[in-house]
Amino acid sequence: MSLAAAASPSSSRFLLPSTAARRRSLHHLLAAPAPPRPPQLRRCSPYHWMAQFWAEGSLEKNNALVEYLKQYGVVRTDKVAEVMETIDRALFVPEGFTPYTDSPMPIGYNATISAPHMHATCLELLKDYLQPGMHALDVGSGSGYLTACFAMMVGPEGRAVGIEHIPELVVASTENVERSAAAALMKDGSLSFHVSDGRLGWPDAAPYDAIHVGAAAPEIPRPLLEQLKPGGRMVIPVGTYSQDLQVIDKSADGSTSVRNDASVRYVPLTSRSAQLQDS
Ligand code: SAH
């Protein structure tokens, strides 16, 4: 496990924010009114109380996280800021973990919900391919967070499909979305999750304007390339130990161009049995 979707320090895009920026952001977060102390924690140490504070969901803290990502330079557009403010990350992070810190968190089954800066990076890369009415595929949907963001962006006339090969995660992601701002979109069918091997894509709603892969593939799976619409974009981590976040653009004539956006570290896109082997 521990194969977290964390950015490599070698990527200039992901340099840590300055100490001043971090202090400002921390100050902002801490300035949020503290929730009443739960009775069972009254006699606990300040550390336990702070852990509880960070673990509690609140839209104010979610907004503060987005503000932090703006200062960090990862959230660069209003469109991405708006969707990340609308979908509260706390609904997608298992209880007991801190949803608003910029790191991946375990969601079980050797999987993680990616770090907020990776979600923001992928949303920024794909935002022009997530216009109302467009089709988006999220391979390795895990917690369902990004699928929910995609659904909000493409709206009721579009399609957002999440593919995940662990059935329990599909159940969990469905429950997460039911409590989120994207619930109505799942009810009306424009957002759906399916248990399947994501390496095969999901032909039913193809071709896709946007394809996101949330796990690292040794090479780009051909079915995903085939299901990408001419004029569409795919964002996929490629590699095993050393991985690059690749951006693949398919032009109108069907030819493709590939560029590396950043060095990253994701869980592998693999078979279910290989993933669960050492769990
Ligand atoms: N974007 C997700 C990332 C989850 S981690 C989030 O932020 O929540 C990557 C996910 O890919 C895991 O849930 C893992 O179970 C899934 N995965 C790995 N290989 C897969 C495959 N072949 N088919 C479908 N899902 C896969």
Residues whose N, C-alpha, C, O or C-beta is under 5 A from the ligand:
A	BS01	SAH	A111 T112 I113 S114 G140 S141 G142 S143 G144 Y145 L146 I163 E164 H165 I166 S196 D197 G198 R199 G214 A215 V267 P268 L269 T270 S271
